[in-house]
Amino acid sequence: MSEPTTKAKSLLRDKLARQIVEGTLKPNDVLPNELTLAREHGVSRTTIRDVLRSLEEKGLLERKTYVGTRVRSIHSWNLLDDEVLNWSCGVMSQRRFFSSLMELRMIIEPQAAALAAIRANDADLQAIQDAFNWMNIDDQRIDPKGDVAFHQGIIKASGNMFVAQFGGAIRAALYHTIYLSGKEAIDQPGSIENHRQVLNAIENRDARSAYTIMIRILDMTVSDLGLPPSEIITTAADHG
């Protein structure tokens, strides 16, 4: 595939995706046929077909014989896909977007940390330690990419095949919340210390402490993002 064709396909896919997430193309709207779309956008039918297939795989479109290509509602979107998250981030309200991501993290990560304390093998522990060393810049500043790697390492070390598989999908959610909060965090040294403590708890096979400290880390992220605690699964609910 030539570079111009690849670029045209990428631009058209982004354009259609943003029209969907912004609501210009509404749920249940039926798109023009492939030939009409190709003429409108000045590309080949093959390019149109590839673009529509890609958006269908991400849950934004549905194609049916004799019906055509229909726009799907947000409930069908693959919101944990990197590209879908990027398209949605600037469209959804900041509060709704980040509250939903943090709720997801609250559901998964404390239990994953507890399981990691029970199940992590030597390679898992080394990967988490390496990620901590990456994220920790002189005990004062956090490298966001290292922070993402730290949390992904814990999810993988949980040893649950479904949670571990989900770790790949949640990477985008981790990146969006960690990177933004990491840039604006009020107490980065405090966050580094909390990460060190959850690492120590996992290494010491202390599942209860790993669970509790992970909640503390996520609570701090909620605060750094400026989200009201009442909109997030609370520590009280988790400990009830």
C-alpha positions as CSV (number, residue, x, y, z in Angstrom):
1,M,0.0,0.0,0.0
2,S,1.4,3.4,-1.0
3,E,2.0,6.1,1.6
4,P,-0.6,8.5,0.1
5,T,-3.2,5.8,0.2
6,T,-2.4,4.9,3.8
7,K,-2.5,8.6,4.8
8,A,-5.8,9.1,3.1
9,K,-7.3,6.1,4.8
10,S,-6.1,7.3,8.2
11,L,-7.4,10.8,7.7
12,L,-10.8,9.6,6.5
13,R,-11.1,7.1,9.3
14,D,-10.4,9.8,11.9
15,K,-12.9,12.2,10.2
16,L,-15.7,9.7,10.2
17,A,-14.9,8.5,13.7
18,R,-15.0,12.0,15.1
19,Q,-18.3,12.7,13.3
20,I,-19.7,9.7,15.1
21,V,-18.4,10.6,18.6
22,E,-19.3,14.2,18.2
23,G,-22.8,13.3,17.2
24,T,-22.7,14.8,13.7
25,L,-23.5,11.2,12.7
26,K,-26.1,10.0,15.1
27,P,-26.9,6.5,16.3
28,N,-29.0,4.5,13.7
29,D,-28.0,7.0,10.9
30,V,-27.3,5.0,7.7
31,L,-24.3,6.1,5.7
32,P,-24.3,6.5,1.9
33,N,-23.2,3.5,0.0
34,E,-19.5,2.8,-0.7
35,L,-19.6,4.3,-4.2
36,T,-21.1,7.5,-3.0
37,L,-18.7,7.8,-0.1
38,A,-15.8,7.2,-2.4
39,R,-16.9,10.0,-4.7
40,E,-17.6,12.4,-1.8
41,H,-14.1,11.9,-0.3
42,G,-12.1,11.4,-3.5
43,V,-10.8,7.9,-2.6
44,S,-11.2,4.4,-3.9
45,R,-14.0,2.1,-2.9
46,T,-11.3,-0.2,-1.5
47,T,-10.2,2.6,0.8
48,I,-13.8,3.2,1.9
49,R,-14.3,-0.5,2.5
50,D,-11.2,-0.7,4.7
51,V,-12.2,2.4,6.7
52,L,-15.7,1.1,7.3
53,R,-14.4,-2.3,8.3
54,S,-12.0,-0.7,10.8
55,L,-14.7,1.4,12.4
56,E,-17.0,-1.6,12.5
57,E,-14.3,-3.6,14.4
58,K,-14.2,-0.8,16.9
59,G,-17.9,-0.9,17.4
60,L,-18.7,2.5,15.9
61,L,-20.5,1.1,12.8
62,E,-22.6,-1.9,11.9
63,R,-22.8,-3.2,8.3
64,K,-25.7,-5.4,7.2
65,T,-26.7,-6.8,3.8
66,Y,-29.7,-4.9,2.3
67,V,-29.6,-2.4,5.1
68,G,-26.2,-0.7,4.7
69,T,-23.8,0.8,7.2
70,R,-25.5,2.1,10.3
71,V,-24.0,4.2,13.1
72,R,-24.0,2.5,16.5
73,S,-24.6,4.1,19.9
74,I,-21.8,4.7,22.5
75,H,-22.9,1.5,24.4
76,S,-21.5,-0.6,21.5
77,W,-18.2,1.3,21.1
78,N,-15.0,-0.4,22.2
79,L,-14.2,2.3,24.6
80,L,-10.9,0.7,25.8
81,D,-9.5,0.7,22.3
82,D,-6.6,3.3,22.1
83,E,-8.0,5.1,19.1
84,V,-11.6,5.1,20.4
85,L,-10.4,6.6,23.7
86,N,-8.4,9.3,21.9
87,W,-11.4,10.2,19.7
88,S,-13.7,10.3,22.7
89,C,-11.5,12.1,25.1
90,G,-12.0,15.5,23.5
91,V,-15.7,15.0,23.0
92,M,-17.1,13.6,26.3
93,S,-17.2,15.9,29.2
94,Q,-14.0,15.7,31.2
95,R,-15.9,14.7,34.3
96,R,-17.8,11.8,32.6
97,F,-14.8,10.6,30.7
98,F,-12.3,10.4,33.6
99,S,-14.9,9.4,36.2
100,S,-15.7,6.3,34.0
101,L,-12.1,5.5,33.6
102,M,-11.3,5.8,37.3
103,E,-14.4,3.7,38.2
104,L,-13.0,1.0,35.9
105,R,-9.6,1.2,37.6
106,M,-11.1,1.1,41.1
107,I,-13.0,-2.1,40.2
108,I,-9.9,-3.9,38.8
109,E,-6.6,-2.7,40.3
110,P,-7.0,-3.1,44.1
111,Q,-8.0,-6.8,43.7
112,A,-5.2,-7.2,41.0
113,A,-2.7,-5.9,43.5
114,A,-3.9,-8.3,46.2
115,L,-3.7,-11.2,43.7
116,A,-0.2,-10.1,42.6
117,A,0.9,-10.3,46.3
118,I,-0.2,-13.9,46.4
119,R,0.7,-15.1,42.9
120,A,3.5,-13.0,41.4
121,N,6.6,-15.0,40.4
122,D,10.2,-13.8,40.3
123,A,9.9,-12.4,36.8
124,D,6.7,-10.6,37.7
125,L,8.3,-9.0,40.7
126,Q,11.3,-8.0,38.7
127,A,9.1,-6.4,36.1
128,I,7.2,-4.4,38.7
129,Q,10.5,-3.3,40.4
130,D,12.0,-2.2,37.0
131,A,8.8,-0.2,36.2
132,F,9.0,1.5,39.6
133,N,12.6,2.4,39.0
134,W,11.6,3.8,35.6
135,M,8.7,5.9,37.0
136,N,10.7,7.2,40.0
137,I,12.8,10.2,39.0
138,D,14.9,11.2,42.0
139,D,12.1,10.5,44.5
140,Q,10.5,13.8,43.4
141,R,9.1,13.4,39.9
142,I,7.1,10.7,38.1
143,D,7.7,9.4,34.6
144,P,4.2,8.7,33.3
145,K,5.2,5.9,31.0
146,G,7.0,4.2,33.8
147,D,3.9,4.6,36.0
148,V,1.7,3.0,33.3
149,A,4.2,0.1,33.1
150,F,4.1,-0.3,36.9
151,H,0.3,-0.7,36.9
152,Q,0.3,-3.0,33.9
153,G,2.9,-5.1,35.6
154,I,0.7,-5.6,38.6
155,I,-2.3,-6.5,36.5
156,K,-0.2,-9.1,34.7
157,A,1.1,-10.4,37.9
158,S,-2.4,-11.0,39.2
159,G,-2.2,-14.4,37.5
160,N,-5.8,-14.3,36.4
161,M,-6.0,-15.0,32.7
162,F,-9.0,-12.7,32.1
163,V,-7.6,-9.8,34.2
164,A,-4.2,-10.2,32.5
165,Q,-5.8,-10.1,29.1
166,F,-7.8,-7.1,30.1
167,G,-4.5,-5.4,31.1
168,G,-3.7,-4.8,27.4
169,A,-7.0,-3.2,26.9
170,I,-6.8,-1.0,30.0
171,R,-3.5,0.4,29.0
172,A,-5.2,3.3,27.2
173,A,-7.3,4.0,30.3
174,L,-4.1,3.9,32.5
175,Y,-2.3,6.3,30.1
176,H,-5.1,8.9,30.0
177,T,-5.6,9.1,33.7
178,I,-1.9,8.6,34.8
179,Y,-0.4,10.9,32.2
180,L,-2.8,13.7,32.9
181,S,-2.7,13.4,36.7
182,G,1.1,12.8,36.6
183,K,1.7,16.1,34.9
184,E,-0.5,18.0,37.4
185,A,0.0,16.0,40.5
186,I,0.3,18.1,43.6
187,D,2.3,15.6,45.6
188,Q,4.4,13.5,43.3
189,P,6.8,12.5,46.1
190,G,3.9,11.2,48.1
191,S,2.6,9.3,45.1
192,I,6.1,7.7,44.6
193,E,6.1,6.6,48.2
194,N,2.7,5.0,47.9
195,H,3.9,3.1,44.8
196,R,7.0,2.0,46.7
197,Q,4.7,0.7,49.5
198,V,2.4,-1.3,47.2
199,L,5.6,-2.8,45.6
200,N,6.9,-3.7,49.1
201,A,3.5,-5.2,50.0
202,I,3.5,-7.4,46.9
203,E,7.1,-8.5,47.5
204,N,6.2,-9.3,51.1
205,R,3.1,-11.3,50.0
206,D,0.9,-9.0,52.0
207,A,-2.3,-9.0,49.9
208,R,-4.4,-6.9,52.3
209,S,-1.9,-4.1,52.4
210,A,-1.4,-4.2,48.6
211,Y,-5.2,-3.9,48.2
212,T,-5.4,-1.0,50.6
213,I,-2.4,0.9,49.3
214,M,-3.6,0.6,45.7
215,I,-6.9,2.2,46.7
216,R,-4.9,5.0,48.3
217,I,-3.0,5.5,45.0
218,L,-6.2,5.6,43.0
219,D,-7.8,8.0,45.5
220,M,-4.9,10.3,45.0
221,T,-5.3,10.1,41.2
222,V,-9.0,11.0,41.6
223,S,-8.0,14.0,43.6
224,D,-5.3,15.0,41.1
225,L,-7.9,14.9,38.3
226,G,-10.2,17.1,40.3
227,L,-13.0,14.5,40.4
228,P,-15.4,14.6,43.4
229,P,-14.9,11.5,45.5
230,S,-18.7,11.0,45.6
231,E,-18.6,10.1,41.9
232,I,-16.1,7.3,42.3
233,I,-16.3,3.9,44.0
234,T,-15.2,4.9,47.5
235,T,-12.8,3.3,49.9
236,A,-15.7,2.9,52.4
237,A,-17.6,0.8,49.8
238,D,-14.5,-1.3,49.1
239,H,-13.9,-1.9,52.8
240,G,-17.5,-2.5,53.7
